[in-house]
Amino acid sequence: MKKGRNHQDGISINEALDGYFKALGVDEKMHETRVLSQWGKLMGDAVNKRTEKKYIKNKILYLNINSAVMRDELQHDKEAIIEKINTAAGVELINDIYLR
């Protein structure tokens, strides 16, 4: 059995599932879950250890950081973090970060 797209048979299973999830409106939630589960890999161990809570709501990433110094560093790197997360998601998932 061939993997990927076969033009004679229609679309691949991945494309079909992506379309199905998009139609259900859960595709963005899947992107959010995938990116948040990769937080440590994306941001590194030091940031991951100091992140107490993280979630995305209305395209804003909310982060509870337990270190004032780390929070200040992340505040200065907001644009780079947004770009890194959106690149990992493959879509514009967030457009702002709120740090607490």
Secondary structure, DSSP 8 states (H G I E B T S, - for coil): ---S--TTT---HHHHHHHHHHHHT-HHHHHHHHHHHTHHHHH-HHHHHHEEEEEEETTEEEEEES-HHHHHHHHHTHHHHHHHHHHHHTS---SEEEE-
